[in-house]
Amino acid sequence: MKLTVKTPNMTQYFFQFEASDELYHRCTWAEINLDHDNYTMSAASDCGNYTYGWHPTPATESFRKLMARLNKDYLLDKISTERFDFEASKEALLKMVKDDGMEEGVILDVELMDECGEEYFIIQAEELTNYGIESIPVISEHPTAAKSFAIVFTKYLQPILREELQKQ
């Protein structure tokens, strides 16, 4: 057996939110680790556990600088996958059929659609409305917990990272 033991170049940030904080009911704590040599972010929190690694580019940009400049949507795309939102998609389809003046029977059929996955939703919508697949509204969103973590990261951690960069 071969064993390698490393002492990582990491910074750990631990946030504990109080009941008076606006984010408290979505996330009460978060521990975020930044591995500066491997360009890896890992987080454990009550709004989920997340990890992602970037290709190290120490000659052009430090990991702290990269983490300080990420925007919320980019981070969300790295740490989570969007999920089909049946209710929002059905609501958008219902608005379309009403705006297009479709007959009451079609509107009622859309209103009565049972919850289903994205693929079956598209099949049903196409059959009920005769819209082409490309016209059927399919709405997807990141999970609420991932969105909460992205707020912790961008609203609370990034100002700290920017301040640390100013001090360097």
Secondary structure, 3 states (H helix, E strand, C coil): CCCCCCCCCEEEEEEECCCCCCCCCCCCEEEEEEECCCCEEEEEECCEEEEEECCCCCCCCCHHHHHHHCCHHHHHHHHCCCEECHHHHHHHHHHHHHHCCCCHHHHHHHHCCCCCCHHHHHHHHHHHHCCCHHHCCCCEECCHHHHHHHHHHHHHHHHHHHHHHHHC
